Amino acid sequence: MLTSHALNDWLPALTVLAGTVIVYILFRIISVRVIHFILDKLPDDADLNIATALYHPGRMAIVAGGLAGFLQAAPITLGFWEDVAIVFFKTLIIIAFYWVLYNFFNSTNYVFRLLTEKGKWKLDATISNFISILLRLLVIILATASVLSFWSIDISGLIAGLSIGGLAVSLAAKDSLSNIFACCIIMLDHPFRVGDWIVCNDIEGTVESISFRSTNVRTFVQGLVNIPNSMIISTPITNYTNRDRRRIELKLGVTYDTTPEQMEALVQKIRSTLKNLPDVLDENITVAFTELADSSLNVAIVCYTPCLAFTRFYKVREEVNLALLKIMKEVGVSAAFPSQSVYVEKMAK
């Protein structure tokens, strides 16, 4: 039976133990609710997602910290084994910290998605999972190094061995690594994204996927072209998706029997009609009589439309062409076509 003196000696340790139990119970009950209260401005699934990542590591850290405090406050002396136990419980706290990071770097976790979507990256699922694996592997390496260092184990030899091994691997996989670094540059610089219409190395099509080794482009004849990333970053890229308008450029040829008055009326009517078309921008419209060609009088027409979709763009071109036919009929001019006149002189007898 404990005396009052012995009970006073155990009081700090029992207080630590009781406090640990209370904190553990409260953490289990209200952890999700508290995190929901703190993160109420985030999307609906963010609070639960983050709480799940913190739940098990948090419980382990609370228990390990409580037991370590209990051993330090308890009026008993276990000598060497007491020191080992305290260091072990503190090691569990370190592991709990890295466990949280490990959970956050899951490709389905809100924190990971927030980091990748902050730069408006459209990552392929394979790339997202691969980045998640690399980050988790880095967390494991850092956790191992921290634990070994905490136990006063020299890790300089291990680091040197990993450096030599990494050098050998990098030399053996130089081309693959260059493609991986090129993929990282593409994700950071954003010259294009999945779904963009690009032209690269005389290959024109829609970006279908971006992997660490290559970028897949679906051409308009439905061929799938695999372009190494290292080649993409060293080649000029034209991204048609990023433009805010498309150019319509036409050349109208009328016959040589067109009078100057008709030509002037034709140019004015075309210019005014283009300004009134709803899908043609009322700026940078150019209509000019530019050339006396071999078999036609040519009128150059340049305008822009905000319609970027391929089918919609061709519908606008159709509207412009139909308007030109109506104007030519109103003015009374005819479209020219390539022709050749042959003159036969009187043959000598």
Residue, then its C-alpha position, 0 to 999 in steps of 0.5 A: m500500500l502506498t504511503s503519502h510520501a510515496l504517493n507524492d513521489w508518483l504524483p507527477a508521473l500519474t499527472v502526466l499519465a492522466g493528462t496523456v489519457i485525457v488528451y488522447i481521448l479528446f484527440r479521438i473525439i474532437s480532432v475532426r471537428v476542430i480541423h473542420f472548424i479551422l479549415d472551414k474555408l477549404p473545400d468540403d472534403a479537405d478537412l476530412n482528408i487532412a484529419t485522416a492524414l493526422y489521425h493515426p500519427g497524432r495518436m501515436a505521438i500523444v501516446a509516445g510523448g505521454l509514456a516518455g514523460f511518465l518515465q521521466a517523472a516516475p520515481i523509479t530508476l531503470g538505468f540503461w533501459e530507462d534511457v533506451a525507452i525514453v529515446f525509443f518513445k521520442t523516436l516514435i514522435i519523430i516517426a509520427f511527424y514524418w508519417v504525417l508528411y507521408n500521408f500528405f504526399n498521397s496523390t489523393n490527399y488535398v494537400f498534394r492536389l493543392l500543391t500540384e494545382k496551384g500552378k494550374w498543372k494538368l498532370d497525367a494520372t501516371i505523373s501524379n502518382f509517380i511524383s507522389i511516390l518520389l516525395r514519399l520515398l524522400v520522406i522515408i529517406l529523411a525519416t530514416a536519416s533523422v532516426l539514425s542521427f537521433w540514435s547517434i549513428d554515423i550516417s556519413g558512410l551511408i550518404a556517401g554510398l548513396s551518392i556513388g550509387g546515384l552517380a552510377v545510375s545517373l550515368a547509365a540513365k542519362d537520356s531518361l533523366s534528361n526526359i524527366f528533367a524536361c518534363c519538370i520544365i514543361m510542368l513549371d513553364h507551361p508551354f502547353r497543357v493536356g488538350d492544347w493544340i500545338v505544332c512542334n517539330d512539324i507535328e501538329g495536333t492535340v496534346e493527349s498526355i504528358s509523361f516523364r519520358s515523352t509527350n503524346v500528340r494526337t494528330f488531326v489524321q488521328g495518328l498518335v505521335n510520341i515526342p521525347n520531352s528533351m526534344i520538345i524543350s529544345t524546339p520552338i513550340t506553337n500553341y494555337t490554344n493560347r490565342d484569343r482570336r483566329r485570322i481569316e485571310l481571303k483573296l477575291g478575284v473579279t474579272y477585268d471588265t469591272t469598272p473603277e466605280q464597281m471596284e470601289a463600291l465592292v471594297q466599301k460594301i465588303r468592309s461595312t459588311l464584315k464590321n456588322l457580322p457578329d462573329v467578326l471582330d470590329e478591329n484590324i479589318t483590312v479590305a483593299f484592291t491590291e493586285l492586277a493579276d494575269s486573269s483577275l483583279n484581286v481584293a485582299i481581305v483580312c479579319y479576325t474572329p473570336c471563335l477558336a473551335f475548329t468547326r465554329f471557325y469554319k462556320v464563320r468562314e462560310e458566313v464571310n464567303l456567303a456574304l461576299l457572293k451576295i455583295m458581288k451580286e449586288v455590285g454586279v461583278s463576276a468572280a474571275f477564274p484562270s483563263q488564257s486568250v489565244y490570238v491566231e494571226k492570218m496565215a501566209k499562203 
